[in-house]
Amino acid sequence: MFANISPSIKDLDDTLKTLNFATQARGVKNFWKKNNTIEIEHGLNKYDEIISSLTTEVEKLKTQLAVKTHNQHLISKIVISYIIICNLLSY
């Protein structure tokens, strides 16, 4: 750490405060600790299971939607055919 101080007497108060702060900051000790990777992997596995489950559900819903859309298309064709036949029979 660098502490900038002034030789001027008018800045004596600021210089003393700076020196006091630098002394306190020099006494601060930092410690490091390695994260536990097992916990992180466990958390990721949990999310992998959720993502897999949701992906399966999305595929299932897509299939249901495709079947429903296909069935609606077939019903529309049947209704149109019925209307045409009814019109032909009325002549």
C-alpha positions as semicolon CSV with decimal commas, in nm:
position;residue;x (nm);y (nm);z (nm)
1;M;0,000;0,000;0,000
2;F;0,117;0,348;-0,075
3;A;0,029;0,642;0,150
4;N;0,071;0,987;0,003
5;I;0,148;1,252;0,260
6;S;0,223;1,622;0,239
7;P;0,525;1,800;0,391
8;S;0,316;2,112;0,441
9;I;0,214;2,207;0,796
10;K;-0,132;2,310;0,675
11;D;-0,199;1,947;0,568
12;L;-0,079;1,799;0,899
13;D;-0,425;1,674;0,996
14;D;-0,475;1,490;0,665
15;T;-0,121;1,349;0,683
16;L;-0,179;1,207;1,032
17;K;-0,512;1,053;0,928
18;T;-0,347;0,896;0,624
19;L;-0,064;0,752;0,832
20;N;-0,307;0,612;1,091
21;F;-0,515;0,451;0,818
22;A;-0,204;0,304;0,651
23;T;-0,093;0,156;0,984
24;Q;-0,433;-0,006;1,038
25;A;-0,452;-0,132;0,679
26;R;-0,106;-0,287;0,710
27;G;-0,233;-0,497;1,001
28;V;-0,520;-0,650;0,802
29;K;-0,457;-1,015;0,720
30;N;-0,636;-1,192;0,436
31;F;-0,698;-1,563;0,441
32;W;-0,808;-1,778;0,152
33;K;-0,997;-2,103;0,151
34;K;-1,051;-2,335;-0,142
35;N;-1,416;-2,395;-0,232
36;N;-1,547;-2,744;-0,187
37;T;-1,599;-2,873;-0,543
38;I;-1,805;-3,169;-0,428
39;E;-2,087;-2,940;-0,320
40;I;-2,076;-2,756;-0,651
41;E;-2,089;-3,081;-0,850
42;H;-2,378;-3,205;-0,637
43;G;-2,568;-2,883;-0,706
44;L;-2,501;-2,912;-1,078
45;N;-2,619;-3,273;-1,081
46;K;-2,943;-3,157;-0,921
47;Y;-2,992;-2,901;-1,197
48;D;-2,899;-3,157;-1,464
49;E;-3,180;-3,380;-1,338
50;I;-3,428;-3,091;-1,342
51;I;-3,322;-2,987;-1,694
52;S;-3,349;-3,345;-1,817
53;S;-3,696;-3,380;-1,665
54;L;-3,813;-3,052;-1,820
55;T;-3,668;-3,145;-2,160
56;T;-3,857;-3,474;-2,151
57;E;-4,177;-3,294;-2,057
58;V;-4,132;-3,042;-2,341
59;E;-4,086;-3,325;-2,594
60;K;-4,396;-3,499;-2,461
61;L;-4,601;-3,179;-2,489
62;K;-4,473;-3,117;-2,842
63;T;-4,588;-3,466;-2,941
64;Q;-4,930;-3,409;-2,785
65;L;-4,963;-3,078;-2,966
66;A;-4,867;-3,234;-3,298
67;V;-5,127;-3,510;-3,251
68;K;-5,393;-3,259;-3,150
69;T;-5,314;-3,036;-3,449
70;H;-5,324;-3,337;-3,682
71;N;-5,657;-3,449;-3,536
72;Q;-5,804;-3,099;-3,574
73;H;-5,689;-3,096;-3,935
74;L;-5,858;-3,431;-3,997
75;I;-6,178;-3,314;-3,828
76;S;-6,179;-3,003;-4,049
77;K;-6,145;-3,221;-4,360
78;I;-6,429;-3,447;-4,243
79;V;-6,657;-3,150;-4,173
80;I;-6,581;-2,997;-4,513
81;S;-6,643;-3,331;-4,683
82;Y;-6,971;-3,371;-4,494
83;I;-7,084;-3,023;-4,600
84;I;-6,995;-3,097;-4,964
85;I;-7,180;-3,429;-4,958
86;C;-7,486;-3,270;-4,798
87;N;-7,485;-2,999;-5,065
88;L;-7,455;-3,259;-5,342
89;L;-7,737;-3,468;-5,199
90;S;-7,966;-3,167;-5,172
91;Y;-7,958;-3,117;-5,552
